[in-house]
Amino acid sequence: MTNESSGNSWGAVAAKTGESEVSTISDDAVKEGRPQQMMSFKDALFTCFILKFKTKHGRASQSEFGWLLACHLLVWSITMGLGVTVSPDFLLLLTPYLLLSLIPTFHATVRRLHDCGAQDWVVYPILLLAFPILLLVLAKGEPGMNAYGPPPTNVLDD
């Protein structure tokens, strides 16, 4: 298997790898091998949730992945805020979002790892670390005293 590329320095380059042919981005979009401008919030979400919903092939820029994480943080914050101030039932609204965003977030993470030069399998240790942390966030505390003292009051002492 040989890798051949044809084209000028940063112009449209086609790289042959095995059976497939992959075209890279043209001279207008990149400078020194990286995008010249940041992807917008809207474009990042459209790319992750619509265009590349089911693909882990290719690469995701820092801005694409960052905006996706910002969207998750925004949805999480709004839902948690409404759950605390209005009703805990608002937390149930987070479940469909989490389920719908699971696949595109996984694929965007793999594409982001590709952009950093890492292979697909690197995402699994990341998930193995993230899952226990999520369980800690969602776990209910023990009621009453335990070996570590009384339950927290969530009120600062004056």
C-alpha positions as CSV (number, residue, x, y, z in Angstrom):
1,M,0.0,0.0,0.0
2,T,1.6,3.3,-1.1
3,N,0.5,6.8,-0.3
4,E,0.7,9.3,-3.2
5,S,-0.3,12.9,-3.3
6,S,-0.6,15.2,-6.2
7,G,-1.1,19.0,-6.3
8,N,0.6,22.2,-5.5
9,S,1.7,23.3,-2.0
10,W,-1.7,24.1,-0.4
11,G,-4.0,23.9,-3.4
12,A,-6.5,21.1,-3.9
13,V,-4.6,17.9,-3.0
14,A,-5.8,14.4,-3.6
15,A,-4.3,11.7,-1.5
16,K,-4.6,8.0,-2.6
17,T,-4.7,5.5,0.2
18,G,-5.6,2.0,-0.8
19,E,-9.0,2.0,-2.6
20,S,-10.3,5.4,-1.6
21,E,-9.4,8.9,-2.7
22,V,-9.6,11.7,-0.1
23,S,-9.5,15.4,-1.1
24,T,-8.1,17.9,1.3
25,I,-9.3,21.5,1.9
26,S,-8.2,24.1,-0.6
27,D,-5.7,27.0,-0.2
28,D,-8.5,29.5,0.8
29,A,-9.6,27.6,3.9
30,V,-6.2,26.7,5.5
31,K,-3.0,28.5,6.4
32,E,0.0,26.5,7.5
33,G,-2.2,23.4,7.6
34,R,-4.8,24.7,10.0
35,P,-8.1,26.5,9.4
36,Q,-7.8,30.3,9.2
37,Q,-11.0,31.1,11.0
38,M,-13.1,29.6,13.8
39,M,-16.2,27.6,13.0
40,S,-19.4,29.4,14.1
41,F,-21.6,28.0,16.8
42,K,-24.4,27.3,14.4
43,D,-22.2,25.7,11.8
44,A,-20.6,23.5,14.5
45,L,-23.9,22.2,15.7
46,F,-25.2,21.7,12.1
47,T,-22.0,19.7,11.3
48,C,-22.2,17.6,14.4
49,F,-25.9,16.9,14.6
50,I,-26.8,16.8,10.9
51,L,-24.0,16.6,8.4
52,K,-21.7,14.2,10.3
53,F,-24.1,12.6,12.7
54,K,-23.1,9.1,11.9
55,T,-19.5,9.5,10.7
56,K,-16.3,9.1,12.8
57,H,-14.1,9.5,9.7
58,G,-12.2,12.7,9.1
59,R,-11.3,15.4,11.5
60,A,-13.0,17.9,13.8
61,S,-11.5,21.3,14.5
62,Q,-11.0,22.7,17.9
63,S,-13.9,25.2,17.4
64,E,-16.3,22.5,16.1
65,F,-15.7,20.3,19.1
66,G,-15.5,23.3,21.5
67,W,-18.9,24.6,20.4
68,L,-20.4,21.2,20.7
69,L,-19.2,21.0,24.3
70,A,-20.4,24.6,24.9
71,C,-23.9,23.6,23.6
72,H,-23.9,20.6,26.1
73,L,-22.9,22.9,28.9
74,L,-25.6,25.4,28.0
75,V,-28.3,22.8,27.8
76,W,-27.1,21.2,31.0
77,S,-27.0,24.6,32.9
78,I,-30.4,25.7,31.7
79,T,-32.0,22.4,32.6
80,M,-30.3,22.2,36.0
81,G,-31.3,25.8,36.7
82,L,-34.9,25.2,35.8
83,G,-34.8,22.0,37.8
84,V,-33.6,23.8,40.9
85,T,-35.8,26.9,40.7
86,V,-39.0,25.7,39.0
87,S,-39.4,21.9,39.4
88,P,-37.2,18.8,39.6
89,D,-39.3,17.4,36.7
90,F,-37.4,19.7,34.4
91,L,-34.4,17.4,34.9
92,L,-36.4,14.7,32.9
93,L,-36.1,17.0,29.9
94,L,-32.4,16.4,29.9
95,T,-32.7,12.7,29.3
96,P,-33.9,12.9,25.6
97,Y,-31.2,15.5,24.9
98,L,-28.5,13.3,26.3
99,L,-29.8,10.3,24.3
100,L,-30.0,12.3,21.1
101,S,-26.6,13.8,21.6
102,L,-24.7,10.7,22.6
103,I,-23.9,9.4,19.0
104,P,-22.9,12.8,17.5
105,T,-20.8,13.6,20.6
106,F,-19.0,10.2,20.4
107,H,-18.3,10.7,16.7
108,A,-17.2,14.3,17.1
109,T,-14.8,13.1,19.9
110,V,-13.3,10.5,17.6
111,R,-12.9,13.1,14.8
112,R,-11.3,15.5,17.2
113,L,-8.8,12.7,18.2
114,H,-8.1,12.2,14.5
115,D,-7.3,15.9,14.2
116,C,-4.8,15.5,17.1
117,G,-3.2,12.5,15.3
118,A,-4.7,9.9,17.7
119,Q,-6.4,6.7,16.8
120,D,-10.0,5.7,17.4
121,W,-9.3,3.5,20.4
122,V,-8.2,6.4,22.5
123,V,-11.8,7.5,22.9
124,Y,-12.5,4.4,25.1
125,P,-10.3,5.2,28.0
126,I,-11.8,8.7,27.9
127,L,-15.3,7.2,28.1
128,L,-14.1,4.9,30.9
129,L,-13.0,7.9,32.9
130,A,-16.1,10.0,32.1
131,F,-18.6,7.4,33.1
132,P,-17.7,7.1,36.8
133,I,-17.6,10.9,37.0
134,L,-21.1,11.1,35.6
135,L,-22.2,8.5,38.1
136,L,-20.7,10.6,40.9
137,V,-22.7,13.6,39.8
138,L,-25.9,11.7,39.5
139,A,-25.5,9.5,42.7
140,K,-27.7,10.3,45.7
141,G,-25.9,10.9,48.9
142,E,-26.6,8.9,52.0
143,P,-29.3,10.3,54.3
144,G,-28.2,11.0,57.9
145,M,-24.9,10.5,59.5
146,N,-22.2,8.2,58.0
147,A,-18.5,7.5,58.7
148,Y,-17.6,10.9,57.2
149,G,-19.9,13.2,59.2
150,P,-23.3,14.7,58.8
151,P,-24.9,15.4,55.4
152,P,-23.9,18.6,53.8
153,T,-26.3,21.6,54.3
154,N,-25.3,23.5,51.1
155,V,-25.4,26.7,53.2
156,L,-22.3,28.7,53.9
157,D,-21.7,29.6,57.5
158,D,-21.6,33.3,58.1
